[in-house]
Amino acid sequence: MRVRRHLAALVTGLAIAGGIGLLAGSFWPEQFWLRAVVFAACSLRPAYGVGWLAFVFPPTADAPPVRVEESIEHDRWQRSTSRSFLDILTLAGLGACVLAVTRVEVAASTVLTALIVLAFLDVGVRLTVLRRRAA
């Protein structure tokens, strides 16, 4: 039974990753297979995570806490994400000001990727600091 659940998660992950790869490859027909394989390979692990959440996790999960919003983890998460949001807004505003004044042109995908990575790092650092302070 357990093997079937993991197999279903794997098949789901392969299907999702394959779909993402085919979609990515369709935007560049001259490099279709290269893009399709690279995107499928890069998205395979998160896609398997979706399959795992769908098939493996529900039967093995413990009962959720009665009031999640009162847990310390939820409080730390809320504090770190809200402060990180303000950091990202400030950084985006300053970056827009610098780009407007200096007339430097940067691709939107580069700026958005940098903001997402910075947001992840900011939340991670803030969450780690909050955990360490409580320990």
C-alpha positions, -999 to 999 in steps of 0.1 A, spaced: 0 0 0 28 24 9 47 17 -23 16 24 -43 13 58 -27 49 67 -35 45 54 -70 14 75 -75 33 105 -62 62 98 -86 39 94 -116 22 127 -106 55 144 -103 67 131 -136 35 143 -153 36 177 -138 73 182 -146 68 169 -181 40 193 -186 61 222 -174 89 211 -196 67 209 -227 52 243 -219 86 259 -215 99 242 -247 69 255 -267 79 291 -263 113 285 -281 106 260 -309 142 261 -322 155 249 -288 124 228 -279 140 197 -265 168 214 -247 144 237 -229 119 210 -223 144 187 -207 161 214 -186 128 228 -173 114 193 -166 145 183 -147 145 215 -126 109 212 -117 109 174 -110 116 177 -73 89 203 -65 65 184 -88 71 152 -68 64 173 -37 30 180 -50 24 143 -57 37 135 -22 13 160 -7 -16 146 -27 -9 108 -21 15 102 8 10 129 33 -28 127 40 -29 92 54 3 96 75 -3 131 89 -10 137 126 -40 155 136 -36 193 131 -35 216 161 -69 229 172 -60 266 169 -31 270 145 -31 307 147 -22 305 184 10 284 178 44 299 182 54 288 147 25 307 133 34 338 152 70 336 141 60 331 105 36 361 106 62 383 121 90 373 97 69 376 66 53 409 75 87 425 82 102 410 51 73 424 30 82 459 43 119 453 34 110 442 -1 87 472 -6 114 496 6 140 479 -16 117 479 -47 110 516 -41 146 525 -38 155 504 -68 128 521 -89 142 555 -79 178 545 -87 167 531 -121 147 562 -129 175 586 -120 204 567 -136 185 556 -167 199 521 -164 178 495 -182 174 461 -166 153 432 -178 121 428 -158 127 391 -154 161 399 -137 146 424 -113 116 401 -104 139 371 -99 162 392 -77 132 404 -56 119 369 -51 153 355 -41 158 384 -17 123 379 -2 130 342 4 164 350 20 149 378 41 121 356 55 145 327 61 170 349 80 142 366 100 127 332 109 160 318 120 168 349 141 133 346 158 139 309 165 174 314 179 162 342 202 135 320 216 159 291 222 
